[in-house]
Amino acid sequence: MAASDPSPAARGQVGLEMFAAAFSDTPTAQLSLESASGLDSQPGAGGFGVVDEVGERDGTNSPALYCKLRALTGNLQSPSLTTSVGIIFFQISTLKCTNTLSVIWAEQQYEKERSKRSVLRDSALDLFNDPMWNQQWYLQDTRMTATLPKLDLHVIPVWQKGITGKGVVITVLDDGLEWNHTDIYANYDPEASYDFNDNDHDPFPRYDPTNENKHGTRCAGEIAMQANNHKCGVGVAYNSKVGGIRMLDGIVTDAIEASSIGFNPGHVDIYSASWGPNDDGKTVEGPGRLAQKAFEYGVKQGRQGKGSIFVWASGNGGRQGDNCDCDGYTDSIYTISISSASQQGLSPWYAEKCSSTLATSYSSGDYTDQRITSADLHNDCTETHTGTSASAPLAAGIFALALEANPNLTWRDMQHLVVWTSEYDPLANNPGWKKNGAGLMVNSRFGFGLLNAKALVDLADPSTWSSVPEKKECVVKDNDFEPRALKANGEVIIEIPTRACEGQENAIKSLEHVQFEATIEYSRRGDLHVTLTSAAGTSTVLLAERERDTSPNGFKNWDFMSVHTWGENPIGTWTLRITDMSGRMQNEGRIVNWKLILHGTSSQPEHMKEPRVYTSYNTVQNDRRGVEKEQPTQEGPNENAQASQSPSGSRVGGRRDELAEGAPSEAMLRLLQSAFSKNSPSKQSPKKPPSVKPNIPYENFYEALERLNKPSQLKDSEDSLYNDYVDGFYNTKPYKHRDDRLLQALVDLLREEN
């Protein structure tokens, strides 16, 4: 195809047929010349154009240049329509590209997939086509280097095994479920659903102008959003079946709770609940008689005798100084109580401390942290689900993965798996970590740590997992105990020696839950502090002071439950301390009676016969290549590390100028004005913001925001502005969702005008 002295037009025709064949699957294609320096074309003649010179080819006797050209093909029936674009490389003589006389070869160039061979993969963004998948930071490890903290629940490796929740049924006990939502409908299970508010089989939520009843749909979406359907995000167990129990949108009674907790236990595997008594720092309440019986029936008869799995949000009363040991639902031995960690791996400001929390999953943190993605009302999506409300469904989804892997797991197997595989390392920068007598790291903020889906599912492998021994219960009490008086700045110490029913059928050698049941009469309940020290020396706070709890009612046969001594041998002397260090000299009362209830097994579970080894969570990467192994985590957590994360941190301060660039929304101003001016919001349904902005000075806007965000404001007097505001904001219903309602309101209202 050489020519001695071709004209530019002739050069435009060189190799026309060859290029047409190279760039098209049909013989009817033609080439249209793209203009380039030194190259001309006649209209419609077709051809190719020089784009640039690639450079010399070394290692040859006659160094050659490579020219890079672009050719366009079009259909003859519509020559103006470009149907293919290709890049052609020519090996030519030592002449410049624009003077080339001969073509040696031409080849169609195709896109090739190449990955950088760094330690960590770039991202998991290409796994799903769901538009909000890339916002689900808690499900995908998006670190750029192995030195950064791991910020996910290690779910992707479980999916890569083909475990996605198939065959597992979860029901969400809440305010309803928008079951016809595009991202939920394919996984909806009507047999796991009921409406106890209206007494029918349709759990569809009641719509109102404020979308108050979005909570259940959001929780269900976290668990079972469909994958790869171009809608919202991806559920943790995206092939599981999900139902909804509508029971919060109306009057809640013991009978309604019991009916919900005990709904269809032969069909439902997991019950997820993100609600409870008021998280106001002064309520003490637990399941009624009927609800308690429903729990007991569920663990004995549910799942054909293997036991229902009850997952509970631990509570959002941290801002109010609440303690989830005063919540009998999270304090139950039958529930798996789940707390929250922020995107920064810190304890959020709403989280409560208690000895009954078993583990933690991610949720919202301060105002600048990312939140949780899910389905929302009106077939919509959200990336602003918050609080321990969002943590519990993530845990329920992980447990569904475990049940698919091993359907024979019992309710106690699941609790053991959680204890043995949850991760201390990603949350190690928080204070309060301790090693119990069985060598397990535990914390009153996080339980045994962050859930690790892969580790939990791997341990649950039916080919290796041995179900835990039969549960035993041993009651220790002093029949000769006389009531002991307690006053301000005083202390009552009770020594409790026990052989843990040794020699009896119910002997216990390996602990699970421990309950301290007591009746305590006291003039100001919130000033009491209760600590239990095990025979192995593990000290656990069963009750911390609650500044807002001024009740004179004390505790009547209340069960304070702890998981902190899990795996220990209980034989020896336990020590109970009840103190009042408030300095309120008028305080007085007495400890009327008590008993210590030990739950556990007569022999050590198989998986606990070797001590647990903790390794850095950062070594586990959501990539089949993995990352280089690191050394085991050092013992001795830093107790002086940064405490609970506050939304008033430097990141919020750093965003003030950014926020100030635009006027705050009317609704946000109205909400904050209520807080600043001590006018509590009405207990009626909120109305749309007025058309005229409230008269609040802009300099007060940020002062009010700081007032709402700083936990230090809780240290004010009982009649402080903040406490009044909290009462008005939270106490509109006897039972509350456990999303971060204040943050949710701020986020939603701030976006109202966008």
DAFEN-V597284 format. One record per pair of residues at least 24 apart in sequence whose ideal C-beta (glycine too) atoms are under 7 Angstrom apart, sorted by sequence separation. I is the first residue (numbers start at 1). J is the second residue. D is the distance in Angstrom with one decimal. If there is no record, write none. Layout:
<<I;J;D> <I;J;D>>
//
This chain:
<<66;90;6.7> <120;144;6.9> <179;203;6.9> <220;244;6.0> <310;334;5.7> <312;336;6.8> <314;338;6.0> <342;366;6.9> <363;387;6.1> <426;450;5.1> <525;549;5.1> <526;550;6.2> <540;564;4.3> <666;690;6.9> <669;693;6.1> <670;694;5.3> <676;700;5.9> <66;91;5.9> <67;92;5.9> <120;145;6.6> <179;204;6.6> <310;335;4.4> <311;336;5.1> <312;337;5.2> <313;338;6.2> <314;339;4.5> <331;356;4.6> <344;369;6.6> <363;388;6.5> <422;447;6.9> <424;449;4.4> <540;565;7.0> <669;694;5.5> <120;146;6.2> <177;203;4.8> <178;204;6.6> <310;336;6.7> <312;338;6.9> <330;356;5.6> <343;369;4.2> <364;390;6.9> <422;448;4.2> <423;449;4.6> <474;500;5.4> <516;542;5.9> <524;550;5.9> <525;551;4.6> <538;564;5.9> <12;39;6.8> <64;91;5.4> <65;92;5.7> <119;146;5.7> <176;203;5.2> <178;205;6.0> <248;275;6.1> <311;338;6.3> <342;369;5.3> <343;370;5.3> <363;390;4.4> <422;449;3.9> <423;450;4.6> <474;501;3.9> <538;565;5.2> <666;693;5.2> <669;696;5.4> <11;39;6.7> <12;40;6.8> <64;92;6.3> <176;204;6.0> <177;205;6.9> <216;244;5.4> <324;352;4.3> <363;391;4.5> <422;450;6.1> <524;552;6.8> <525;553;6.5> <570;598;5.2> <676;704;3.8> <12;41;4.5> <19;48;6.2> <64;93;6.8> <65;94;6.8> <176;205;3.0> <323;352;6.0> <325;354;4.3> <362;391;6.9> <419;448;5.0> <422;451;5.7> <423;452;5.1> <523;552;5.2> <525;554;5.6> <536;565;7.0> <672;701;6.1> <675;704;5.5> <16;46;5.8> <64;94;6.7> <67;97;3.9> <175;205;5.9> <176;206;6.8> <257;287;6.9> <261;291;5.8> <319;349;6.0> <322;352;5.2> <323;353;6.3> <324;354;3.8> <325;355;6.1> <361;391;4.4> <418;448;6.9> <422;452;6.5> <530;560;6.4> <532;562;6.6> <538;568;6.7> <8;39;5.9> <9;40;6.2> <16;47;6.8> <63;94;6.5> <257;288;6.9> <318;349;5.8> <319;350;5.7> <323;354;5.5> <325;356;6.1> <421;452;5.3> <534;565;4.5> <676;707;6.7> <8;40;4.0> <13;45;6.6> <62;94;6.5> <65;97;6.4> <124;156;6.1> <258;290;3.7> <262;294;3.7> <318;350;4.8> <324;356;6.4> <362;394;6.9> <474;506;5.4> <522;554;4.6> <536;568;4.6> <669;701;6.5> <672;704;4.1> <675;707;6.5> <9;42;5.6> <12;45;5.7> <67;100;6.7> <258;291;4.6> <261;294;4.1> <265;298;5.3> <318;351;4.8> <324;357;6.8> <361;394;4.3> <473;506;6.1> <521;554;4.6> <536;569;6.9> <672;705;6.2> <675;708;5.5> <13;47;6.3> <254;288;3.2> <257;291;4.3> <261;295;6.2> <269;303;5.8> <316;350;4.3> <318;352;5.2> <361;395;5.1> <421;455;3.9> <472;506;4.5> <474;508;5.0> <520;554;4.8> <534;568;5.8> <708;742;6.7> <12;47;3.4> <44;79;6.9> <54;89;6.9> <254;289;6.6> <255;290;5.7> <258;293;6.7> <262;297;5.9> <299;334;5.3> <317;352;5.2> <421;456;4.5> <472;507;6.8> <520;555;4.7> <535;570;6.0> <554;589;6.4> <34;70;5.7> <181;217;6.6> <184;220;6.2> <213;249;5.5> <254;290;4.7> <258;294;4.2> <262;298;6.1> <265;301;6.1> <279;315;4.9> <281;317;5.6> <359;395;6.9> <472;508;5.3> <486;522;7.0> <519;555;6.5> <535;571;6.1> <176;213;5.4> <184;221;6.2> <187;224;4.3> <254;291;5.6> <261;298;6.6> <265;302;3.6> <271;308;6.1> <279;316;4.9> <280;317;6.5> <295;332;6.3> <315;352;4.4> <350;387;5.9> <351;388;6.9> <518;555;6.2> <519;556;5.3> <535;572;2.7> <664;701;5.6> <34;72;6.1> <175;213;4.2> <183;221;6.3> <266;304;6.6> <273;311;6.9> <279;317;3.2> <314;352;6.0> <418;456;6.9> <421;459;5.6> <519;557;5.6> <535;573;5.9> <177;216;5.2> <178;217;4.5> <187;226;6.2> <270;309;4.4> <271;310;5.1> <272;311;4.8> <273;312;5.2> <274;313;4.2> <276;315;6.1> <281;320;3.5> <295;334;4.4> <417;456;5.1> <420;459;6.5> <535;574;5.7> <31;71;5.7> <32;72;5.1> <48;88;6.5> <175;215;5.3> <176;216;5.1> <177;217;5.7> <184;224;6.5> <186;226;5.0> <268;308;6.9> <269;309;6.3> <271;311;6.9> <273;313;6.9> <280;320;5.4> <281;321;4.6> <314;354;7.0> <517;557;6.1> <518;558;6.4> <534;574;5.8> <31;72;6.8> <174;215;5.5> <175;216;4.8> <184;225;6.8> <203;244;3.9> <205;246;6.9> <270;311;6.4> <279;320;6.5> <281;322;4.4> <287;328;5.6> <517;558;6.9> <533;574;6.5> <567;608;5.7> <31;73;6.1> <32;74;5.7> <174;216;3.1> <183;225;4.5> <203;245;6.4> <280;322;6.9> <284;326;4.6> <286;328;1.6> <287;329;6.2> <417;459;5.7> <517;559;4.9> <532;574;6.6> <533;575;4.4> <30;73;6.9> <177;220;5.3> <183;226;5.3> <203;246;4.2> <206;249;5.6> <265;308;5.3> <279;322;5.1> <283;326;6.8> <285;328;6.4> <286;329;6.4> <314;357;5.1> <417;460;5.7> <678;721;5.3> <29;73;4.5> <30;74;6.1> <53;97;5.3> <172;216;5.3> <205;249;6.9> <515;559;4.7> <516;560;4.6> <532;576;5.5> <680;724;6.1> <29;74;7.0> <174;219;6.0> <286;331;6.8> <515;560;6.9> <680;725;6.1> <29;75;7.0> <30;76;6.1> <183;229;6.6> <515;561;5.0> <531;577;4.6> <656;702;6.3> <678;724;6.0> <28;75;6.9> <50;97;5.0> <172;219;4.9> <182;229;7.0> <340;387;6.8> <680;727;6.9> <681;728;5.5> <23;71;5.7> <28;76;4.9> <50;98;6.0> <172;220;4.6> <183;231;4.4> <340;388;5.0> <513;561;5.8> <514;562;5.0> <530;578;5.2> <680;728;2.6> <681;729;6.2> <24;73;5.0> <30;79;6.8> <182;231;4.7> <183;232;4.5> <192;241;6.6> <196;245;6.6> <197;246;5.3> <223;272;6.9> <339;388;6.2> <683;732;5.0> <23;73;4.5> <193;243;3.9> <196;246;6.5> <197;247;6.3> <277;327;5.8> <338;388;6.7> <513;563;6.0> <528;578;6.4> <529;579;4.8> <675;725;4.7> <192;243;2.6> <193;244;5.1> <194;245;5.7> <195;246;4.2> <196;247;4.5> <276;327;5.2> <340;391;4.5> <409;460;6.1> <514;565;5.6> <19;71;5.4> <189;241;3.9> <193;245;6.8> <197;249;5.1> <339;391;6.6> <401;453;6.0> <405;457;5.0> <416;468;5.4> <528;580;6.1> <529;581;6.8> <20;73;6.9> <170;223;5.5> <187;240;6.4> <189;242;6.3> <197;250;3.9> <219;272;6.3> <276;329;5.0> <338;391;5.0> <398;451;5.6> <527;580;4.8> <187;241;5.7> <188;242;6.5> <189;243;4.6> <276;330;6.7> <338;392;4.7> <402;456;5.5> <406;460;4.5> <408;462;6.5> <413;467;5.6> <511;565;5.1> <512;566;6.1> <187;242;5.4> <219;274;5.4> <398;453;4.6> <402;457;5.3> <405;460;5.3> <406;461;6.8> <413;468;5.8> <511;566;6.1> <527;582;4.0> <395;451;5.9> <401;457;5.5> <405;461;6.6> <406;462;4.4> <412;468;5.4> <511;567;6.4> <338;395;4.5> <358;415;6.6> <410;467;6.0> <510;567;6.1> <511;568;4.9> <527;584;6.3> <652;709;6.9> <184;242;6.8> <398;456;6.5> <402;460;4.7> <648;706;6.1> <39;98;6.8> <336;395;6.9> <359;418;5.0> <406;465;6.2> <412;471;6.2> <510;569;6.9> <511;570;5.3> <24;84;6.4> <38;98;3.5> <196;256;5.0> <358;418;5.6> <509;569;5.7> <516;576;6.8> <524;584;6.4> <527;587;5.8> <23;84;5.5> <37;98;6.8> <358;419;6.9> <648;709;4.4> <508;570;5.8> <647;709;4.5> <648;710;4.6> <23;86;5.0> <196;259;5.6> <359;422;4.5> <523;586;6.8> <524;587;5.2> <196;260;5.9> <523;587;5.2> <646;710;6.9> <179;244;6.6> <523;588;5.6> <646;711;5.6> <523;589;5.8> <177;244;2.6> <360;427;6.8> <522;589;3.3> <176;244;6.0> <521;589;4.7> <168;237;6.5> <194;263;5.9> <502;571;6.7> <520;589;6.6> <521;590;5.5> <170;240;5.9> <172;242;6.8> <174;244;6.7> <176;246;4.1> <500;570;4.3> <175;246;6.4> <316;387;4.8> <500;571;5.1> <520;591;5.4> <521;592;6.1> <165;237;2.7> <168;240;4.7> <169;241;4.7> <170;242;5.3> <171;243;4.2> <172;244;5.2> <173;245;4.7> <192;264;6.6> <316;388;5.7> <498;570;6.4> <499;571;5.8> <520;592;6.8> <164;237;6.4> <165;238;6.6> <166;239;4.6> <171;244;6.7> <172;245;6.9> <175;248;4.3> <176;249;6.2> <191;264;6.4> <315;388;6.2> <498;571;6.8> <518;591;6.6> <519;592;4.2> <164;238;5.6> <165;239;5.0> <169;243;7.0> <171;245;5.7> <173;247;6.1> <174;248;5.7> <175;249;4.5> <314;388;5.2> <519;593;5.1> <671;745;6.2> <164;239;4.0> <165;240;3.1> <192;267;6.4> <313;388;3.8> <518;593;6.9> <191;267;5.4> <192;268;5.1> <313;389;5.4> <497;573;4.6> <498;574;6.7> <518;594;4.3> <496;573;6.7> <517;594;6.7> <313;391;6.3> <495;573;5.9> <496;574;4.2> <516;594;6.7> <517;595;5.2> <668;746;6.6> <671;749;6.0> <313;392;4.1> <336;415;6.2> <312;392;6.3> <495;575;5.9> <496;576;6.4> <516;596;5.8> <517;597;6.3> <155;236;5.9> <311;392;5.2> <345;426;5.4> <668;749;4.6> <336;418;6.3> <345;427;5.7> <493;575;6.7> <494;576;4.3> <515;597;4.1> <667;749;3.9> <668;750;5.2> <347;430;5.4> <22;106;5.6> <311;395;5.4> <345;429;6.4> <346;430;6.1> <493;577;5.5> <514;598;6.0> <665;749;5.8> <22;107;6.8> <23;108;6.1> <311;396;4.5> <514;599;7.0> <665;750;5.7> <667;752;5.2> <22;108;4.9> <341;427;5.8> <360;446;4.3> <491;577;6.2> <492;578;4.6> <513;599;4.3> <19;106;6.3> <173;260;4.9> <360;447;6.2> <511;598;6.4> <512;599;4.8> <665;752;5.1> <15;103;5.2> <18;106;5.9> <311;399;6.7> <359;447;4.6> <491;579;4.5> <512;600;4.7> <665;753;4.8> <14;103;6.2> <355;444;5.9> <357;446;6.8> <358;447;4.5> <359;448;5.6> <360;449;6.4> <511;600;4.3> <309;399;5.6> <354;444;6.2> <357;447;4.0> <358;448;6.6> <359;449;6.5> <360;450;5.2> <361;451;5.1> <490;580;6.1> <508;598;5.1> <510;600;5.2> <15;106;6.3> <353;444;4.3> <360;451;6.8> <489;580;6.7> <510;601;5.0> <171;263;6.7> <353;445;5.5> <359;451;5.3> <486;578;6.2> <488;580;5.3> <489;581;6.2> <508;600;4.2> <508;601;6.9> <509;602;5.9> <351;445;6.2> <486;580;6.3> <488;582;6.1> <489;583;6.4> <508;602;6.6> <509;603;6.4> <510;604;4.7> <488;583;6.3> <507;602;5.2> <509;604;6.6> <510;605;6.5> <488;584;5.3> <130;227;6.6> <136;233;5.2> <171;268;4.9> <437;534;6.4> <444;541;6.1> <488;585;5.1> <3;101;6.3> <130;228;6.7> <135;233;7.0> <136;234;6.5> <169;267;6.0> <173;271;6.0> <347;445;4.5> <500;598;5.9> <510;608;6.8> <2;101;5.8> <128;227;5.4> <129;228;5.3> <130;229;6.8> <131;230;6.8> <169;268;5.2> <170;269;6.7> <173;272;7.0> <437;536;2.7> <488;587;4.2> <492;591;5.7> <2;102;4.2> <128;228;5.4> <130;230;6.6> <132;232;5.4> <133;233;5.5> <169;269;5.0> <170;270;4.3> <171;271;5.8> <172;272;5.1> <173;273;4.6> <174;274;6.8> <437;537;6.4> <487;587;6.4> <496;596;5.6> <1;102;6.7> <129;230;5.5> <130;231;6.3> <132;233;4.2> <133;234;5.5> <168;269;5.2> <174;275;6.8> <437;538;5.4> <487;588;5.0> <1;103;5.6> <130;232;6.1> <170;272;6.0> <306;408;6.7> <309;411;5.7> <436;538;4.4> <130;233;5.3> <306;409;6.9> <307;410;5.2> <308;411;6.5> <486;589;5.5> <130;234;5.4> <306;410;4.8> <307;411;3.1> <486;590;6.2> <306;411;6.9> <309;414;5.6> <341;446;6.7> <485;590;5.0> <486;591;6.5> <128;234;5.3> <339;445;6.4> <484;590;6.1> <339;446;5.7> <483;590;4.7> <484;591;4.8> <339;447;6.4> <483;591;6.4> <341;450;6.2> <483;592;5.1> <299;411;5.0> <481;593;6.5> <274;388;6.9> <274;389;3.7> <447;563;6.7> <274;392;4.9> <477;595;3.8> <273;392;6.9> <274;393;6.8> <476;595;6.6> <272;392;5.7> <475;595;5.8> <476;596;4.2> <272;393;5.3> <442;564;5.0> <475;597;5.4> <476;598;6.7> <272;396;4.0> <473;597;6.6> <474;598;4.4> <270;396;5.2> <440;566;6.2> <473;599;5.6> <440;567;5.9> <436;564;5.9> <437;565;6.8> <438;566;6.6> <471;599;6.6> <472;600;6.1> <270;399;5.7> <436;565;5.9> <438;567;2.9> <472;601;6.1> <270;400;6.1> <436;566;6.9> <438;568;5.1> <471;601;6.8> <472;602;5.6> <437;568;4.0> <470;601;6.9> <436;568;6.2> <469;601;4.1> <468;601;6.4> <469;602;6.5> <269;403;5.7> <469;603;5.3> <469;605;6.4> <468;605;4.5> <233;373;4.3> <466;606;3.9> <233;374;6.9> <232;375;5.3> <419;566;5.4> <459;607;6.8> <225;374;6.9> <232;381;3.9> <222;372;6.5> <225;375;5.8> <222;374;4.9> <221;374;3.7> <221;375;3.1> <218;374;4.5> <218;375;6.7> <217;375;5.7> <218;376;6.2> <236;394;5.8> <217;376;6.5> <217;377;5.8> <237;397;4.3> <240;400;4.7> <236;397;2.7> <214;376;5.8> <235;397;6.2> <236;398;6.0> <214;377;4.6> <237;400;3.8> <218;382;6.4> <237;401;5.7> <211;377;5.3> <218;385;4.8> <547;714;7.0> <222;390;6.6> <550;718;6.9> <219;389;6.6> <223;393;5.0> <548;718;6.7> <222;393;4.0> <205;377;6.8> <222;394;5.8> <439;611;4.8> <440;612;6.3> <223;396;5.6> <439;612;6.0> <441;614;6.7> <215;389;6.7> <219;393;4.4> <223;397;4.4> <222;397;6.5> <548;723;6.4> <333;513;4.4> <355;540;4.9> <355;541;6.3> <355;542;5.7> <420;607;6.0> <416;605;6.2> <425;614;6.6> <424;614;5.9> <184;375;5.7> <353;544;6.4> <425;616;5.4> <426;617;4.6> <151;343;6.4> <183;375;4.8> <420;612;6.3> <425;617;4.2> <181;375;5.1> <423;617;4.7> <149;345;5.5> <182;379;5.6> <181;379;5.4> <178;377;5.8> <435;635;6.9> <433;637;3.8> <356;561;4.7> <358;563;5.7> <137;343;6.6> <355;561;7.0> <356;562;6.6> <355;562;3.8> <356;563;6.3> <153;361;6.1> <355;563;6.8> <425;633;5.2> <431;639;5.1> <153;362;6.7> <355;564;5.4> <428;637;5.5> <431;641;5.6> <430;641;6.2> <429;641;4.6> <431;643;5.7> <429;642;6.2> <325;542;6.0> <325;543;5.5> <323;543;6.3> <323;544;5.0> <323;546;5.8> <138;362;4.0> <322;546;6.5> <321;546;5.4> <170;396;5.5> <321;547;5.0> <321;548;6.0> <320;548;5.9> <331;559;6.6> <333;561;6.2> <170;400;5.8> <331;561;4.7> <165;397;7.0> <168;400;4.2> <137;370;5.6> <135;370;6.9> <165;400;4.3> <168;403;4.7> <325;560;5.5> <165;401;5.8> <168;404;5.4> <136;373;5.1> <167;404;5.9> <135;373;5.1> <163;401;5.3> <166;404;5.5> <165;404;5.6> <132;373;4.9> <153;394;6.6> <163;404;5.3> <163;405;5.4> <158;401;5.2> <282;526;6.8> <153;398;6.6> <135;383;5.1> <132;381;5.8> <132;383;6.3> <282;546;6.5> <281;546;5.2> <281;547;6.9> <282;548;4.6> <333;599;6.1> <281;548;3.8> <282;549;4.1> <280;548;6.8> <281;549;6.3> <282;550;6.9> <282;551;6.6> <284;555;6.8> <284;558;7.0> <150;426;5.8> <149;426;6.0> <366;645;5.8> <365;645;5.4> <366;646;6.6> <367;647;4.9> <366;647;3.5> <366;649;6.0> <368;651;4.4> <368;652;6.3> <366;651;6.7> <367;652;5.6> <366;652;6.4> <368;655;6.4> <351;644;6.9> <163;457;6.3> <158;453;5.1> <349;644;5.9> <158;454;5.5> <346;642;6.8> <349;645;6.2> <157;454;4.4> <347;644;4.2> <348;645;5.8> <349;646;5.1> <153;451;5.5> <154;452;5.0> <155;453;4.5> <346;644;6.7> <347;645;6.2> <349;647;5.9> <154;453;5.1> <158;457;5.0> <346;645;3.6> <153;453;5.3> <154;454;4.5> <344;645;6.1> <342;645;5.2> <389;737;5.5> <389;738;4.1> <390;739;6.6> <388;738;4.8> <389;739;3.8> <387;738;5.3> <387;739;4.1> <386;739;4.8> <387;740;3.8> <385;739;6.6> <386;740;3.8> <386;743;5.5> <386;744;5.3> <384;744;6.6> <349;711;5.6> <384;747;5.0> <384;748;6.9> <364;740;5.6> <367;743;6.8> <364;743;6.3> <350;740;5.1> <319;711;6.3> <321;714;5.7> <319;714;6.7> <320;726;5.9> <316;738;5.1> <315;738;6.2> <316;740;6.0> <313;738;4.0> <280;726;6.8> <280;730;5.9> <280;731;6.4> <278;730;6.6> <278;731;6.2> <279;736;6.4> <277;735;6.8> <278;736;5.8> <275;735;5.6> <275;736;6.3> <275;737;5.4> <276;738;6.5> <274;737;6.2> <275;738;5.8> <274;738;4.8> <157;622;6.2> <154;620;6.0> <156;622;4.2> <150;617;5.2> <150;618;5.1> <154;622;6.7> <149;618;6.7> <150;620;6.9> <152;622;6.6> <146;618;5.9> <210;685;6.0> <210;686;5.2> <208;685;6.4> <209;688;6.9> <141;621;5.9> <141;622;4.1> <146;627;5.0> <140;622;6.2> <252;734;6.3> <252;735;5.0> <248;735;6.0> <124;622;6.2> <120;621;6.2> <121;623;4.3> <120;623;6.7> <120;627;6.5> <119;627;5.4> <119;628;6.5> <215;737;4.5> <215;739;6.4>>
//
